[in-house]
């Protein structure tokens, strides 16, 4: 994967997790060392990206989007990696989604010129901050959410401060999170946008994931209801903006199929609208929350591409691996590995052991016996059989659940080729 010019000038040292050299190495030379985490060449713990899995997930999803009649602006909040955002856009993504002004500044500063800010920004002071940012990038296409007249006022302040004649506003509908929750609120937002000098109605947005519950049937009903409300709100916006191109935006990484099935027909019938999904985590997949979500997608009919049904569970492959070393075998049935809450996500499930190495040689089937039971800041407690040969110095590859809350713990992730060798260092810019 290609890295950015300003990133190529960086010299990485032991101040960056994973880098084994105290005196440092230029970032562009990382791939020349032949480092392998399975051999202990990196300073563990380290987080790696399987480049082939990431590319396969990207290509599968973009093919499905084309077949489903929708587009995607991948949510950059998952990796906050300008290089990965650019790679998705260059592969065919419509644009990039961000969650706040800081993320917008990072992506604009690295060359992205079509952004969807999928959130309200705050009050007038936030509007001035956004306006200052947009004034530096007058050529950028920018769309933002609003769910109240106060949110509209903040965007109007941004447009005024930036000197823009038009700033696109998507009316956000909500359930369980931000968003207008009744028709009076929707109508108030539309009226506020129409009354503002430099704002234009850009469409309608929502987030179906906030409607999900632990009950699959309840979730299906709640999302269906939200999609109906979204379509009705779109009709209101279309009446208020009869000739403008409009966006219909929804779709995270768990229910994108439901969103596309519900909204794509409305966009097609309108003839001047586009459905924009905001999925981000699925490009990384995982061994937990999204692995389970893909099974549910298959239960709903899977991924239909050119008339052929594909399995989401089989098609999307986990791309992230957390590598750590066994530090201690303090008692029978227990091993301590060198990673913890500072290194891995744990909000949607603990990491799972995938493979084990000793002196660069894989120990077959050993990982199946290991269970992570809890984490401290920098220690993982692993339950092992009393007679397990797992020993101090063994290197374990772990799969994670929920990429968003794992990637934000890392300044650098390492790309791996098909042979498990490091090819590059990808920076993240979470701020």
N, C-alpha and C positions, 0 to 999 in steps of 0.2 A: 504494500500500500504506500502511496506517495505521501510524504509529509510536507508541511508548510515551510516556507523559506525562513520565517523568523524562528520556527521550532528547530530547523536544521542547524541554526547557529548556537543552539544550547549545548553545554557540556554537562553531562550527567555524571554524578558521583554518588558516593555512599549516602549522601543526603536524600537521595531518591530510593524508596524501597525497591528492592530487586537488583539494584546495581551493585556488583561485588567489588568495584574498584574505588579506593579512597581518592586517588588522584584524578579520576573521572575519565569520560570517553565522550567524544562528539556524538550527538544523537544519530547522525547519519551513518556512523560506523558500527552501530549496534549489530546490524545484520551480518557483519563480516567476521564476527568472533566465533560463530558456530555454537553458541551457548545453548544448552538444553536444560530446562528445569528438572527433568527426570534424572539427570546426572548430578544435580546439585551445583550447576555452574552459576545460577543466579543466587543472590542473597535472599533466602526465603524468610517470610512468605512473599509470594509474587502472584500477580493476577495476569492471566494470558488470554488472548483471543485467538481462537482457531479460525484462521482466515478463510479456509475453504468452507467451513460451516456458516460463517457470516455471509459469504458471497452466495452460498446456496440458499440461505434463508431470504436474502434480498431478492434473488432472481425468482424464486418461487412466489413470493408475495407480490412482486411487481407484475408477474404474469397473471396471477389471480386478479389483481386490481383491474388490469386491462380487460380480462374476460368478464368481470362483474360490472364494468362501466363506471368505475370510480377512480379517483386519484389519491395520492398519499403525500402528506407533508410530515415526514417522520419527526417524532417529538425528540428534540435535541436534549431535553432534560435527562434522558436515560444515560448517555455517555458523556455529554458536554464535550465532545471531541470534534473540533472543526474539521479534522481530516476525515472522520467517518461521516459527518454530515455532508461534506462535499462529495464523498464517494457515492452516497445514496442519491444525491441530486444528479450527479453525472450518469448514474445508471438509469435514471428515468423518473425520479421523484418530482412531484410538482413544485415543491418548495420545502421549507423547514418550519417546524413549530417550535416556539419557545414559551416559557412559563412566566417570564418577568422581564423587566427592562434590562437587568444585568445580563441575562442570557442573550437578549436581543443585541446588546452592545458587543458581546463576544462574537456572535455569528456575523453581524454586519462588518465587524473589524477584520474578519477572515474571508470576506468576499461573498457571503450569501446576500442575495438581493431580492428574495421573495420570502417574506416572513409572515407567519400567522402567530400572533401573540394570544395564546389560548387562555386568557385570564383577564380579570379586571386589574387595573394598574394602581388604584388608590385614589387619592384626592388631587387637588390642584397642584400641590408641590410635585407629586409624581408626574402630573401632566407636563410640568415645565421640564422635568428631567427627561421625559420621553421626547419632548419637543427639541431639546438641545441635542439629543442623539440623532433624531431624524433630520435635523438641519445639516448635520455632517454627511448625510447620505440621501440627498434629494432625489436620486434616481431609484431608490429602493421602493419596491411594492410592499405595502405594509397593511395588514388587517388586524384589528383588535376587537376584543369582546366588550360588551356593556350589558348590564342587567338592571340598570336604574338610571334615572335622570342625572344623579350625582356622578355616576361612572361616565355618562356621556359628556358632562361638563368637564371632567378631567381630560377626556380625549379632545374636546374642543380647545382646551387650553394648550394641549400638545400641538395641535395643528396650527394654532395662532403663533405659538413660540417658534415653530419650525418654519413658518412662512409658507405652509402648504395650502394650496387651494382646495385640495380634496384629501380626506383621510377616511379610509373604509372602516365601517363599524358593523360588526356582526351582533345581532340581538341574541344574547345567550339565554336559553331556557334551562331551568334547573330542577333537579330533584335530589335531595340528600346532600347538596353542596351549593356552590354559588349558582346564580342564574335566576331569571324571572320565574316565579312560581305560579302566577295567575295571569289572566288575560289583561287585567287592568295594568299590571306591571309591563307586559309586552307592549301594549298600546302606548304607555307612557314613554318607553324607550324609543319607539318609532317616532313619536311626536317630538321628542327632544332632539333626535338626530335631524329630522326635517327642519327644525327651527334653528339649528346651528349653521353658521355661515360656511364653514369649511369641512363639514362632515357629510358623508354620503352613506346610504344604506348599502352594506356589502353582502348581506345575507343573514343566515340564521345558524346558530351553533348550539351544541349541547354536549354532555358527557354521560354516556349510558352506564359506565362502570359504577357511578355513584348510586345507581338504582339497584345494584346487585345485592342479594342476600345469600344466606347459606342454603336456602331452599331453591332448587333449580326451577321449579314451576312458578314460584313467586317472582323470581328474577325474570323469567321469560315474559310474564304478564306485565311487570313493571316497565321493562324496556319497550315492549310493544306499545304500551300507553304513552311513554315518553316520545317514541317515534311518531305516533299520531299527533301529539301536541306540537312536535317540531314541524311536521308537514303543514299543520294548520297555521302555525306562526309564519312559515315560509309564504303561505298564500297571502297573509296580511302584508308582509314586506313586499311581495311582488305587486300588490295593488298600489302600494305607496311608491314603488320604484318600477314602473311598468317596462322600461326599456333597458335598464342596467343589467350587465352580467352579474349574477349572484352566486354565492357559495352556500352550500349546505355542509356543515362540518360536524363530525362526530367520530366515534370509532377509536377505541384504544386497542389493546392487543388481545383481549379476551372475547369480545363480542362483535368484532368487525364484520363478521358474516351476517349477523342479524341487522346491523346498521345498513350495510350495502343493500340487502334484500328489501328493506323498508324504504330507503330514501332514493336509491338509484332510479326507480320508476318515476318519481316526482320530478327529478332533474331532467330526465329524458323527455317527459311530457311538456315540461316548461320550454325546452329548446334553447334556453340562454342561461343555464345554471350548471354548476359542477359540484359533485359530491367530493369533499376532501376528508379523507380519514387522517387521523393523527397518531396512528400506531407507531410505537418506538421500541418497546421492549422485545417484541417478537423477532426482531432482527438478530437478537442475541439468544432468544429462547432461554430455557433453564431446566433444572431437574426438579422443579417444585411447582409453584403456582401456575406457570404457563404450560408446563408439561400437562398438568391437570386440565387447564383450559383448552388445550388442543384436543384432548380426548373428548371434551364436551362438544367442540366444533364438529368432530367426526360423528358424534351422536346426532347432531343436527343436520348432517348431510355431507360434511367434509368440504373440500375445496374443489369446485367444479371449474375446470379449465378446458376450453375447447370441447365441451361436452363430455369430458372424462372426469370422473370423480377421483380426487387425490386425497390421501389421508394427511390431515394436518399433523397428527401425532408422529407419523413416520417422516413427513416431509421437512418439518422444522427440527433442526438439530441444535442442541446446546453448544454455544460458541465460547463461553467463559469457563475457565478452570482456575481454581485457587490451589496453589502449591504450598505445601508446608512439610516440615521435618518433624519426626518424632523426637521429642526432647527428653522424655522420661518414661520409664515403666515402673512407677513407684510401688505398685502392688499388683497381685494377680487380678486380671480382669479389667485393668485400667491402663491406658496410655495417655500421655499429655503431648499434644502437638503444638507447634509454635505459630498459632494464629488465634485470633479472638474477635471480639466485637469491633475492634478498630479496623479489621481487615475484611470481614464478611457480613453479608446481610443475614438477618435472623428474624425479621418481622413477619415473614411468611413461611417460616420453616428453617431448620438448621441445615448446614451443608451435609452432603452425603459423600461417602468415600467411593471413588471410582476405580482407581488403580494404585498399586504400591510398587515401589522400586527399592532395590538395595544394590549399592555400588553400580548403578546404571543398568541393572538387569531387572526386568519386571518379575514380580513375585505373583504367579498366576493364582487367581481366585482368593487371594488373601483379603482384598478389599471387601468382599461380600460379607465378611465376618465382623466388620467394624461399624460402629454406630456412634455418631457424635451425639452426646446427651446434653451438654451445656457449654456455654462460653463464658470466660472472664474477659478482661480487656485484651489480653494477649496470650491466652491459653485456651485450648480446646480440649475438653474431656471426652475421651473415646472409650466406649465400652468394647472390650475384646474378650474372646474366649480365654479361659484360664490358661489353656495350653497353647495359646497363639504364639507363633514364632516372631510376631512383630517386635522389632527391636529399635533401640535408640539409633538414630541415623537413617532409618528408613524414610523415604520420601513418599508422601501420599498426595495424589491428585484428587481434589474435591469438586463436586458439582454444587452449584448454589441455587437458591430460590430467590427470585425477585432481583433482576439485574439492576434496577434503578437505585436500590439502596445498598448495592455492593460496589458499583462503579464509582459512586461519589466518595468512596473512602480512598481512592487511588489517584495520585497525580500522573502516573504513567502505567499503561498496560502494555504488555509485550505481545506482538503478533507472532504466531507460530505457523510454520509451514506444515505440509502433510507428514513430514518425518519428525515433527516435534522440536524443530530447531527454531531459535529466535530469528526473526527476519527484520523486525523494526521495533521502535518504541513509539507508542501513540500517546500524546499528552491529552489530559483532560483539563478543562478550565471551569471548574465549578465555582470559583471565586472564594 
